[in-house]
Amino acid sequence: MKSEQPLLSRRTFLQKAGQIGAAAGFLATGGFPTLRRTQAQDKKSVTLRYWTFLNPKDPNPRSQAQNQILESFEAKYPHIKVSVEIVPWQTTGLQLIQAAQAGKTPDVISMFNLYLAQQVAAKTILPLDDYIQGWSPEQQQDFIYPLEQVSFEGRRMAFFRDLRVRLLWYRKDWLGEAGFGAPRSWEELARAAQAVTTGRRTGFTMAMERSRDKGVQLGQFMISNLWAQGINILDDQGKANFNNEAGARIFQFLYDLVHTYKAMSTSVISVDSDTSLQMIKSSATAMITEGSHRVSTARAGQGIGMNLATTPIPSPEPDKPCPALTTGQVLMMGKDCKNREEAWLFIEHSISPEQQALIGKVAQEMPTRKSSYQDPWFQTPEAAEMLAWVDYVQKTSRPFIFPEKVEILFDTIAGAAQEVITRRKPIPQALEEAAARWNKEKGGS
């Protein structure tokens, strides 16, 4: 079997970035009109409330990158202080809606884009179009993931703070010892998982927990593998499009991992995303599907390091990996923001090419700006894997805006998968019932 997916040449990537990317004239500015910027700097001292799930006291690379962005922002704008309020990523959406109902939304919110449509529908955030009127066409095109992915009815409602892509994480040392390289198909994954399963570790783990994560990991896995089979998880009317042969193949694969290959435990029904991360970090499992943004955290585990490799999520066919499902944290302005110009300055600073390059170097998360990749760090060997992720995104990623009730959609799918795995419910029946529940919920929206 072939091992790693071929990496994009750094020279080739930088040439591409240079063709589309920014000239020096706009690398340092996000386009906020000069007059308004001066007025904002002349105002009295203000404090911005900033919601984020990243705890400034944590030593992980992502928190440290956030700290550096905050420090450079306050140094640049001494009259603006940022008060960090920590909110778990799983509950940010619900808490923001509750805050909006009370008229107390924070000024700036960092949130998983999974829940963006929910906030637009609930009118908890403000459109940001007025603040980018001074942007040139080059600036507006200087984004890896198009601005249309954060636009609703033609209005820009947020900006990506970072990007991540769903990948298969695998222990290449264990798989290599068993005679396997990077799995490219479901069959290769299943056989490799079976080969490395022991009494102390599972070969593969898919988080299916519902009470906390609402099946987020499984839902994203479904989207990617339905794309690989040529269909979307929902049709043009937002109705279920997973109760079909393609959806049944995915459920059958998961069932076989548990009951045929004995490579995944039935305990996955109580495993959430954070638990699966800890499992691979503690060597309790050999493979999971996760975002590129958390790899550096997992590699910090004892004996892990670069033994943990990444590759596109396998699909039914070895020569057709799943298209890239691209997500990320987005920055938004709360509807009750009282210092809007200062809040925009913070958003603008965070998404500037310089700060985005810092996110790549320190947090090991993909920068959102194409011009950020002109930073010298991206010419080093340490950046090769990230450049491969970006190339994967640019070549295969599909536009996708998660539906307003995405938590219900994913929870419904996870519930069906649990019944198939633990109760051996017939797959067609489980999928039909899940589709009916979603369609009823969608019809009532």
C-alpha positions as MATLAB code, in Angstrom:
seq = 'MKSEQPLLSRRTFLQKAGQIGAAAGFLATGGFPTLRRTQAQDKKSVTLRYWTFLNPKDPNPRSQAQNQILESFEAKYPHIKVSVEIVPWQTTGLQLIQAAQAGKTPDVISMFNLYLAQQVAAKTILPLDDYIQGWSPEQQQDFIYPLEQVSFEGRRMAFFRDLRVRLLWYRKDWLGEAGFGAPRSWEELARAAQAVTTGRRTGFTMAMERSRDKGVQLGQFMISNLWAQGINILDDQGKANFNNEAGARIFQFLYDLVHTYKAMSTSVISVDSDTSLQMIKSSATAMITEGSHRVSTARAGQGIGMNLATTPIPSPEPDKPCPALTTGQVLMMGKDCKNREEAWLFIEHSISPEQQALIGKVAQEMPTRKSSYQDPWFQTPEAAEMLAWVDYVQKTSRPFIFPEKVEILFDTIAGAAQEVITRRKPIPQALEEAAARWNKEKGGS';
ca = [
       0.000    0.000    0.000;
       1.090    3.593   -0.556;
       1.880    5.504    2.563;
       1.544    9.269    2.696;
      -0.494   11.490    0.403;
       1.933   13.518   -1.735;
       2.762   16.911   -0.219;
       2.440   20.084   -2.221;
       5.748   21.658   -3.178;
       6.364   24.755   -1.054;
       7.592   26.617   -4.132;
       4.447   25.689   -6.066;
       2.184   26.728   -3.224;
       3.928   30.049   -2.723;
       3.736   30.740   -6.442;
      -0.022   30.139   -6.300;
      -0.360   32.348   -3.255;
       1.641   35.057   -4.920;
      -0.539   34.996   -8.040;
      -3.684   35.636   -6.032;
      -2.210   37.103   -2.880;
      -1.682   40.598   -1.709;
       0.923   43.139   -2.487;
       2.738   44.789    0.393;
       0.343   47.724    0.248;
      -2.561   45.806    1.709;
      -0.750   43.267    3.848;
      -0.856   45.601    6.806;
      -4.428   46.859    6.557;
      -7.811   45.252    6.381;
      -9.357   48.206    4.590;
     -11.139   50.005    7.459;
     -11.530   53.603    6.172;
      -8.720   55.839    7.429;
     -11.000   58.588    8.738;
     -13.059   56.199   10.836;
      -9.900   54.492   12.096;
      -8.492   57.824   13.313;
     -11.745   58.700   15.015;
     -11.787   55.346   16.794;
      -8.235   55.870   18.058;
      -9.132   59.318   19.428;
     -11.987   58.019   21.581;
     -11.803   57.491   25.309;
     -10.722   54.157   26.718;
     -13.133   51.295   26.190;
     -13.262   47.640   27.176;
     -14.495   44.991   24.774;
     -16.116   41.802   25.983;
     -14.747   38.870   23.989;
     -16.215   35.375   24.131;
     -13.830   32.545   23.305;
     -13.451   28.910   24.271;
      -9.662   29.285   24.473;
      -8.506   29.832   28.033;
      -5.605   32.333   28.121;
      -4.062   30.374   31.011;
      -3.817   27.120   29.052;
      -0.334   26.293   27.735;
      -1.607   24.773   24.483;
      -0.441   26.390   21.213;
      -3.871   27.722   20.263;
      -4.331   29.611   23.538;
      -0.813   30.988   23.308;
      -1.456   32.274   19.784;
      -4.640   33.951   20.989;
      -2.671   35.604   23.806;
      -0.152   37.012   21.345;
      -2.929   38.402   19.157;
      -4.561   40.064   22.162;
      -1.253   41.535   23.329;
      -0.369   42.956   19.910;
      -3.872   44.398   19.532;
      -3.790   46.195   22.880;
      -0.303   47.470   22.104;
      -1.512   48.835   18.776;
      -4.652   50.373   20.275;
      -3.797   51.345   23.873;
      -7.249   52.843   24.457;
      -8.921   49.459   23.883;
      -8.797   46.672   26.436;
     -10.167   43.198   25.756;
     -11.888   41.320   28.557;
     -11.780   37.594   27.790;
     -14.812   35.538   28.838;
     -14.443   31.772   28.422;
     -17.447   29.915   27.003;
     -17.348   26.209   26.009;
     -17.516   25.806   22.240;
     -20.389   23.319   22.530;
     -22.635   25.874   24.284;
     -21.557   29.172   22.723;
     -24.514   29.220   20.330;
     -27.155   28.636   22.994;
     -25.573   31.064   25.439;
     -25.360   33.749   22.764;
     -29.058   33.411   22.002;
     -29.837   33.700   25.718;
     -27.608   36.756   26.031;
     -29.294   38.378   23.040;
     -32.714   37.854   24.568;
     -31.489   39.686   27.652;
     -29.868   42.446   25.568;
     -26.407   41.527   26.830;
     -24.455   40.001   23.953;
     -20.666   40.414   24.119;
     -18.975   42.767   21.700;
     -17.031   40.085   19.803;
     -17.642   36.357   19.717;
     -15.426   33.530   18.496;
     -17.613   30.575   17.579;
     -17.488   27.361   15.555;
     -19.022   28.164   12.159;
     -21.219   25.098   12.578;
     -23.615   27.371   14.461;
     -23.422   30.508   12.318;
     -26.740   30.060   10.503;
     -28.431   29.580   13.882;
     -27.175   32.972   15.056;
     -28.167   34.725   11.838;
     -31.700   33.360   12.179;
     -31.850   34.394   15.844;
     -30.576   37.897   14.992;
     -27.889   37.806   17.680;
     -25.119   39.286   15.501;
     -24.583   42.302   13.262;
     -23.679   42.399    9.562;
     -20.157   43.625    8.877;
     -20.465   44.956    5.316;
     -20.088   48.617    6.311;
     -16.639   47.932    7.683;
     -15.183   46.468    4.504;
     -16.438   49.070    2.045;
     -12.899   50.332    1.659;
     -11.507   46.920    0.751;
     -10.026   46.486   -2.701;
     -11.020   43.512   -4.879;
      -7.618   41.969   -4.092;
      -8.311   42.167   -0.371;
     -11.743   40.609   -0.713;
     -10.231   37.758   -2.707;
      -7.369   37.219   -0.255;
      -9.147   34.384    1.556;
      -8.530   30.650    1.258;
     -12.215   29.964    1.910;
     -14.548   32.346    0.002;
     -16.411   35.055    1.916;
     -19.633   33.622    0.556;
     -19.337   30.932    3.225;
     -19.973   33.563    5.904;
     -22.602   35.473    3.928;
     -26.366   35.311    4.261;
     -28.676   37.054    1.807;
     -25.689   38.974    0.506;
     -24.537   40.236    3.916;
     -21.182   39.378    5.517;
     -22.050   38.169    9.002;
     -18.655   36.932   10.190;
     -15.049   36.299    9.212;
     -13.075   33.117    9.690;
     -10.515   33.436   12.459;
      -8.862   30.181   11.365;
      -9.498   27.238    9.097;
      -9.393   23.524    9.723;
     -10.110   20.503    7.566;
     -11.462   17.128    8.626;
      -8.763   14.464    8.365;
      -7.961   10.913    9.386;
      -5.400   10.903   12.177;
      -3.450    7.674   12.406;
      -0.489    6.267   14.297;
       1.877    5.621   11.425;
       4.313    3.772   13.689;
       1.715    1.192   14.733;
       0.241    0.866   11.251;
       3.724    0.607    9.764;
       4.651   -2.207   12.121;
       1.505   -4.035   10.966;
       2.397   -3.519    7.292;
       0.009   -0.655    6.532;
       0.511    2.866    5.264;
      -1.981    5.714    5.239;
      -5.447    4.163    4.719;
      -7.051    5.366    1.515;
     -10.271    3.351    1.513;
     -12.729    2.022    4.074;
     -11.404   -1.464    3.544;
      -7.809   -0.409    4.155;
      -8.868    1.507    7.257;
     -10.866   -1.435    8.621;
      -8.080   -3.960    8.034;
      -5.441   -1.676    9.504;
      -7.649   -0.947   12.514;
      -8.199   -4.654   13.040;
      -4.474   -5.357   12.821;
      -3.479   -2.800   15.467;
      -6.306   -3.444   17.932;
      -5.080   -4.930   21.206;
      -6.502   -5.463   24.649;
      -5.341   -1.974   25.599;
      -6.259    0.005   22.512;
      -8.862    0.144   19.784;
      -7.940    0.453   16.146;
     -10.447    3.216   15.373;
     -12.746    5.505   17.338;
     -15.677    7.525   16.024;
     -17.186    9.884   18.610;
     -20.965    9.366   18.696;
     -21.885   10.938   22.042;
     -25.127   12.908   21.962;
     -25.662   14.732   25.251;
     -22.663   17.051   24.908;
     -21.395   16.941   21.340;
     -24.718   16.156   19.633;
     -22.941   13.788   17.252;
     -20.823   16.552   15.707;
     -17.932   14.265   14.736;
     -20.151   11.621   13.176;
     -22.229   14.255   11.369;
     -19.148   15.709    9.700;
     -17.960   12.228    8.783;
     -21.332   11.635    7.102;
     -21.082   14.840    5.090;
     -17.599   13.984    3.795;
     -18.455   10.410    2.863;
     -21.718   11.318    1.210;
     -19.801   13.844   -0.883;
     -17.378   11.071   -1.815;
     -20.366    9.167   -3.184;
     -21.648   12.151   -5.137;
     -24.499   13.435   -2.974;
     -25.166   16.027   -0.269;
     -26.470   15.248    3.198;
     -29.518   17.480    2.519;
     -31.325   18.209   -0.725;
     -32.023   21.654   -2.176;
     -35.044   22.069    0.114;
     -33.047   21.117    3.202;
     -34.706   17.713    3.498;
     -32.847   14.532    4.426;
     -30.750   13.013    1.669;
     -28.962   10.359    3.702;
     -31.678    7.684    3.826;
     -30.419    5.963    0.699;
     -27.813    3.486   -0.461;
     -24.956    5.938    0.122;
     -26.018    6.553    3.715;
     -26.534    2.840    4.304;
     -22.987    2.090    3.100;
     -21.581    4.507    5.705;
     -23.628    2.968    8.520;
     -22.663   -0.527    7.379;
     -18.990    0.449    7.491;
     -19.307    1.680   11.080;
     -21.271   -1.423   12.050;
     -18.609   -3.669   10.538;
     -15.825   -1.876   12.397;
     -17.547   -2.881   15.651;
     -19.034   -6.286   14.910;
     -16.969   -7.750   12.049;
     -13.468   -6.353   12.500;
     -13.733   -5.909   16.290;
     -11.685   -2.739   15.816;
     -14.065   -0.239   17.415;
     -15.819   -0.561   20.762;
     -19.547   -0.105   21.349;
     -18.459    2.453   23.983;
     -18.128    5.005   21.177;
     -21.745    5.931   21.902;
     -20.447    7.713   25.019;
     -17.308    9.188   23.431;
     -17.312   12.886   22.532;
     -14.781   14.863   20.518;
     -12.680   15.825   23.524;
     -12.601   12.220   24.733;
     -11.498   10.895   21.353;
      -8.719   13.500   21.357;
      -7.567   12.304   24.766;
      -7.764    8.690   23.633;
      -5.350    9.174   20.786;
      -3.162   11.448   22.904;
      -2.926    8.731   25.561;
      -2.379    5.917   23.004;
      -5.770    4.327   23.734;
      -6.766    4.326   20.061;
      -4.852    4.223   16.784;
      -7.107    6.300   14.533;
      -9.777    8.978   14.728;
     -11.251   11.562   12.383;
     -10.671   15.098   13.583;
      -9.821   18.599   12.448;
      -6.338   19.721   11.482;
      -6.481   22.391   14.195;
      -6.082   19.924   17.082;
      -3.187   17.844   15.766;
      -0.541   19.843   17.597;
      -2.374   19.269   20.885;
      -2.504   15.503   20.323;
       1.153   15.329   19.335;
       2.074   16.745   22.727;
       1.128   13.399   24.311;
       3.922   11.229   25.674;
       5.570    9.246   22.903;
       3.288   10.717   20.217;
       5.038   13.498   18.312;
       5.251   12.904   14.577;
       4.185    9.278   15.033;
       0.723   10.801   14.628;
       0.166   11.474   10.924;
      -2.728   12.919    8.940;
      -4.278   12.002    5.617;
      -7.570   12.719    3.799;
     -10.520   10.794    5.218;
     -10.798    7.460    3.373;
     -13.841    6.808    1.215;
     -15.340    3.670   -0.328;
     -12.930    3.958   -3.262;
      -9.133    4.074   -2.661;
      -8.465    6.508   -5.496;
     -11.211    8.952   -4.462;
     -10.561   10.407   -1.005;
     -13.365   12.364    0.590;
     -13.587   15.990   -0.552;
     -12.302   18.387    2.087;
     -14.861   19.516    4.654;
     -13.546   22.927    5.691;
     -14.683   24.600    8.894;
     -13.260   27.002   11.457;
     -13.818   29.493   14.204;
     -15.529   32.678   13.042;
     -15.434   36.126   14.594;
     -18.769   37.942   14.928;
     -20.044   41.203   16.406;
     -22.832   40.893   18.971;
     -26.033   42.820   18.309;
     -25.717   44.712   21.606;
     -22.166   45.867   20.905;
     -21.827   49.465   22.103;
     -18.330   50.129   20.758;
     -18.711   48.861   17.229;
     -15.753   50.621   15.635;
     -13.423   49.271   18.311;
     -14.954   45.804   17.996;
     -14.305   45.894   14.264;
     -10.717   46.958   14.857;
     -10.268   43.820   16.952;
     -11.838   41.589   14.292;
      -9.807   43.280   11.582;
      -6.589   42.870   13.559;
      -7.291   39.186   14.205;
      -7.864   38.416   10.521;
      -4.988   40.539    9.230;
      -2.353   38.673    7.196;
       0.273   39.183    9.899;
      -1.851   37.777   12.708;
      -3.063   34.970   10.496;
       0.539   34.017    9.797;
       1.071   33.932   13.565;
      -1.872   31.541   13.918;
      -0.131   29.237   11.465;
       3.271   29.418   13.137;
       2.199   29.274   16.784;
      -1.211   27.587   16.883;
      -0.558   25.260   13.931;
      -3.927   26.244   12.496;
      -4.425   27.120    8.850;
      -4.403   30.884    8.209;
      -7.437   32.184    6.383;
      -5.542   34.710    4.252;
      -3.671   33.667    1.143;
      -1.115   36.422    1.598;
      -0.210   35.063    5.050;
       1.532   32.175    3.324;
       4.179   34.593    2.017;
       5.614   34.667    5.542;
       9.086   33.034    5.542;
       7.952   30.393    8.034;
       5.934   28.743    5.306;
       9.144   28.016    3.428;
      10.408   25.832    6.276;
      10.019   22.050    6.561;
       7.754   22.549    9.578;
       5.130   24.127    7.319;
       5.030   21.326    4.724;
       2.137   19.456    6.309;
       0.030   22.595    6.619;
       0.679   23.494    2.996;
      -0.579   20.040    2.065;
      -3.765   20.674    4.052;
      -4.282   23.997    2.293;
      -3.727   22.424   -1.107;
      -6.261   19.731   -0.224;
      -8.779   22.431    0.737;
      -8.213   24.506   -2.388;
      -8.447   21.525   -4.720;
     -11.363   19.586   -3.232;
     -13.313   21.628   -0.669;
     -17.001   22.135   -1.399;
     -19.081   25.150   -0.383;
     -21.300   24.247    2.542;
     -23.264   26.260    5.080;
     -24.484   24.174    7.988;
     -28.270   24.348    8.457;
     -29.832   26.405   11.204;
     -30.787   23.320   13.214;
     -27.546   21.455   12.625;
     -27.410   20.159   16.204;
     -30.739   18.396   15.709;
     -29.594   16.992   12.370;
     -26.379   15.550   13.791;
     -28.050   14.338   16.979;
     -30.663   12.523   14.899;
     -28.010   10.803   12.792;
     -25.992    9.863   15.875;
     -29.081    8.393   17.513;
     -29.716    6.233   14.465;
     -26.091    5.055   14.403;
     -26.249    4.150   18.078;
     -29.326    2.011   17.510;
     -27.643    0.209   14.625;
     -24.450   -0.474   16.576;
     -25.855   -1.327   20.007;
     -29.310   -2.710   19.192;
     -28.525   -3.992   15.688;
     -31.528   -2.178   14.276;
     -31.764   -2.723   10.492;
     -29.875    0.074    8.793;
     -32.585    1.059    6.268;
     -35.126    1.320    9.088;
     -32.817    3.419   11.247;
     -32.045    5.806    8.386;
     -35.691    6.159    7.346;
     -36.731    6.960   10.896;
     -33.917    9.483   11.264;
     -34.846   11.132    7.964;
     -38.496   11.351    9.011;
     -37.533   13.008   12.306;
     -35.309   15.542   10.568;
     -37.864   16.320    7.859;
     -40.530   16.885   10.486;
     -38.206   19.234   12.356;
     -37.237   21.005    9.138;
     -40.858   21.368    8.143;
     -41.571   23.119   11.396;
     -38.753   25.633   11.010;
];
